[in-house]
Amino acid sequence: MKLVCSQSELSSGLQLVSRAVAARPTHPVLANVLLTADAGTGRLSLTGFDLSLGIQTSIAATVEVSGAITLPARLFAEIVSRLASDSPITLDCAEGAEQLQLTSLSGSYQMRGMSADDFPDLPLVQTGVPIRLEAQDLVQGLRATLFASSGDESKQLLTGVHLQLDPEGLECAATDGHRLAVLRLPKAQAAGEPFAVTVPARSLRELERLLSGRSSEEPLSLFCDRGQVVFLWADQVLTSRSLDGAYPKYRQLIPESFTRHIQLDRRALMASLERVAVLADQHNNVVKLSVDPAAAQVQISADAQDVGSGSEALGARISGEEIQIAFNVRYLLDGLKAMAGDQIVLNCNGPTTPAVLSLAEDPQFTYLVMPVQIRQ
């Protein structure tokens, strides 16, 4: 293998695929990144794969001799990142050898690698008709739901985001058992059959980062088969296992109607909650909302035992009777940060039944939060 490529493109490509390199590999080669040079296409392909998540990208290169080798991902990335950005990089490895020489304007480095034959194949499922999605639609759906997935590995299915496509559009949903985020994208038109799949949040965070990192009008192709999901976009590939099992019927958790509707300014509510959270964090993360229709205001308060207490009042448009309802302040803030509008509506029935936050101007995003029971 012999080629010349750009330092900046190689460095950014390595940063991208290194996110799929195993931190504690079960086999030494999984700590490496796979380099594959192709003289026919004039591309250098970079691949990281930890047997669960795989990321592959390619960069333009002047390839004299095709070939492949795996190199220690962390060491290789750190060396390349420290080289001058205006310096072309030459990578040279004799056929069958497991040592590569890197040459730049500032000097040369030798790195011992492992044979490309030892590197596991990416499960590139490309059978059947791909589902095509607009990349920005998927980014929007992931940003609105990823935060609500569970970090508890014992709740395996809830550590993912459920993606569902039907003739009415794309729906993304995530829940950890205490809150539920659902975004419906009715304009998301996709070529392909209706489908539903649950993908680990870790894989989708990397996908969201990959899609947000560069702009391209090219649609994304999605393949699902035998426990694997493959996302193809521009010259990048992300593969992930899917999560087995039937995702909870989350639509049944959302109340059909509400007796109380409280409309508030989203930014003002966030600011108040963040200030009161300083005290709530000292005790149990609980904030209490006291809704007073007569005064047209909501009082937000926190009482941290043996530390102190605080409260703030916000003006609100209120429909329904007065109520006192408490929440985990972090759950409320997570949902509000995932929204983009100015006015939000808090819909609820009672102090112990699910409450739903939604945007006044866009009902497509639903954020359900379970209240915390207040001890009187």
N, C-alpha and C positions, 0 to 999 in steps of 0.2 A: 504494500500500500504506500503510495506517495501522492501528496497533494499540497496545495497552497490555498489558504483561506483567510478571511478577515478575523482579526482578534476580537472585535466587538461582537460580530455575529456568533463566533464560536463561544464566547463567554456567556452571552445571553441564552444561547441554546443549552449550554451546560447547566446554567442556573435553573432553567425550566425542567429538564429531565431529571436533575438531581433530586427533585422533590419526590420522585418515585423510587429512589434508591433506598434499600432497607437500612435502617439505623443499626439494627442488631440482626445481621443476615444469618439465615440457617445454613447457607453455603457461601464460601468466600467470593464466588463470582457475582453474587447478588449485591456486593458492595461496590461493584464496578459499573461503568457505563459502557455500552456497546457502541463502537464507531464502525460504520460501514461506508466505504467510499466506492462510488460508481462512476467510472469514466464515461459510460454511455449517457447518463443523465447530467453529469457534472454537478453532483450533489454529494454532500457528506451527511449521512443519517446518524442521529444520536438517540440512544434508547436507554431508559431506566426502567426497571421492573422488579418489584418486590414480591411477585407471585399473586398479589391482590390488585395492586394499582400499577398500570404501565403507562408511560408517557414517551412519545416518539416525536421528534421534529427533525427537519433537515435544513441545511444551509447551502448556499451556492459555494462551489469550490472548483479550482482548476485541478482536476484529477489526472495525474500521469499514469498511475497504476492502481487498478481497483484492488480492494482487499478489506479485511475486517480484523478487529482486535478489541479486547475489553481492557479498560484501564481503571485504576482506583478513582472513583468519582470525585471524592473530596479533594484528594491531592491534585488531580488533573485540573479541576475547576479553580482551585486556589492559585496554581501556577499561572494559568491562562489569564485570570482576572487581574493579576499584578503586572502583566506585560503592557507595553505602550499600545494605546488604542489605534495609533496610525501605523503599527508594525504588522506587515503580513506574517502569517505563521505557516511554516512548513512542517508537515507531519510525515515521517518516513519510517516504515517498518518492513523489513525483509520478509518475503513470503515464508510462512511457517514459523517465523520468530515470535517470541513473546516479549520483545522489548521494542519500544518506540522512541525515536529521537524527535524532539521538538526544537525547531530553530526559529529564532526571531532576530530582530535587529540588535537586541541587547545581549544575546547569547544563546546557548543551547542547553537542553535538559534531556536526560534519559530517564525513562520510566519503564518499570517492569510491569507487564500486564498478564492476562491469561487468554487462552485461546477463545475465539468467538464461538467455537463449537460447543464450549461448556455453558454458554449463555442460554437460558430457556427462551423458547419462541414465544412472542407475544400472541395471545389468543385473538387473532384478527378475524373475528366472525364477519364474513362479508357475503353470506348466503341470503337469498331472498331479496325482497324489495326494501331498500333503505327508507327510513322515515326521515323526511327533510324538514328541518325547522330553521327559522331565522335565529341566528346566534343571539341577537339582542333580546328576543323574546325569552329565550332560556335564561340569559343573565338576569333579566328582570324577575323571573320566577324564582330563581335560586336565591337572589338577594333578599327576597321577601319571606323565605321559608327556612333557609339553612339554620338560622340561629335557634329555631324552635325544636330541632332534632335532639334526641337524647344522647348524653355522653356516657350512659351506663351500658357497658357491653353485655350485661345480663339481659337487657331488653333489646336483643339483637336487631329486630325488625324496626324498632323506633330510632335506631342510630342512623337511619337513612332518610332520604326524601322520596316521597311517592310521586312519580310522574305519570300522568294519565292523559291520553289524547283520545278525543272522540270528535264526531262531526261538529260539535259546538266550540271546539278550541282545545287549548292545553291547560291542564290544571296541575299545580304543584302544591304539595301538602307535606307538613312535618309536625310531629307532636312528640312530647316527652312524657305525656301522661298528666301534666299540670297545665299545659297550654297547647294551643293548636293554631298554626298559621296556614292559611289557604289563599292562594292567588289564582284567580281564573283569568286566562288570557284569551278572550273570545276571538280576537283578531289573529291569533296564531294559527295560520293555515299550514297544514303539513301534507305532503304527499306520502301516501302509504296507508296501511290498515290501522284502525284504532288499536291502541296498546296500553298496557299498564305495567310499570316496573318500579321496584324500589331499589335505589342505588345508595351505597354508603355515603354519608355526608362528607367524609374525608376526600373521597374521589371527586365529589361534586364541587368541593371548595377549590380543588386544583383546576377543575374544568372552568369554574367561574373566573379564576385568576387568569387562566390561559385565554379565555374569550375576551376578557376585559383588557388584556395586555396589548392588544393591537386591533386596529379597525380593518374590517374586511366585509364587503357586501356579499361574500360567498355564503350560501346557506350551509348549515351543519347537517351531516348525515348520521343517523343513529341506527345501529344494528343491535338486535337482541336475540340471543339464542343460547340455550343450555347453560343458564346461570352466568352468562357473560354479556356485558354491554360494551359496545364500541362506539366512540364518538370520533368522526372524521371531519376535520375542518381546515380549510386552506392546506398547508403542508404539515399539519399536526394531527397526531393520533393520541387519544386517551382511551385506555381499556380498563375495565373494572369488573369485578364480580358483582352480580346482583344479589340482593338479600332474599332468601327463600321464605315463603309463607304468605298468608293472606293479610294484607295491610288492614288495620282497623277500619270499620265503616264510620269514618269520622264525620260524615254529613249528618249522621243520626245524633251526634253530640250537640249540634247547634240548635238551640231553641227556635221554634217556628215563629214565635211572636214574643214581644216584650211589653211590659207595663210601664217601663221608665226609659226615657231617652234624655241623655245629658250631652249637649253640644258644647265643646270647648275649643279654645285656640290651642293647636297642637304644640307650638313652640313654647307658649307660656306655661302649659301643663308640664312639659318636659323640664323646663327650668325650675319650676317649683318642686317637682319630684326629686330632681338632682340635689337641690338644697336640703330638702327634708331627709333625703336618703343618707346624708352624713350622720344623722342621729339614728335612723332605722338600721343602718349597717352595724351600729354598736350593739344591737340586741338580737333581733330576729328577722330583719329585712322587711318588716311589716309596716305599711302605711295605711291609714284609715281615711276614707273619703266620706264626708258628711254632706249629704245633698239637701239643700234648703230651697225649695221652689219659691217660697214667699219672698226671700231675699235675693233670689236668682243668683245664687252663688254656691260654690263647692269649697268646703274647707278640707285641706289636706294636712294631716297631722301624723306625728310619730312620737312614741313615748318609749324611751330607752331607760329601763329600770336602773336606778342608782347612777345614771349619767345625766339625763336631762330630757326635755321634751321640746317640740316646736310645732308650729302650725302656720299655714298660709291660706289665704282665701282668694279664689278666682271667680270672676264673673262667668255665668253660664246661661245658656238657654235650656230650660228644664221642662220636660213633659212628664207628668206623673207625680206620685206622692214622695215625701221625704224618705230618705233611707241612709243608713250607715253601712258601708261595705268596705272590707279590708282586702288588700292584695300584697303579694310579694312585690316590692318596689322595682326589683331588677326585671321581673317579668313584664311589668307595665312599660318600663323604659325601653326594653328590647323591642317590643311591638311598635312603640311610637317612633323609634329610630328607623324602623323598616318602612315607615310610611313617608310619602313625599308631599302630601297636601297641607293646607293651612288649617282646616277645620276637621276635628274628629268627633265622632259620636260614640259615647259609651252607652250601650244598651244592656239593661239588666231587669230581672224580675224580683229577686230577693237577695238577702245577704249571704246565702249559701248556695245559690244556683249559678250556673255558668254565666259570665258576662262576656259581651262581645264588643270589641273595638273595631270601628270601620271608619273610612274616610267619608265625610259628608258629600264630597263631590265625585267619589268613585267607589261604588259598592262592590267592586270586583275583589278587593282584599278583605279577608275576614280574619280577625285575630281573637280567638276565644281564650279567656283566662279563668281558671277556677279561683274563687275568692278564698281567703283564709278566714276560718271561723274566729270571731272575736269573743274572748272571755269577758263577760260583763263583771 
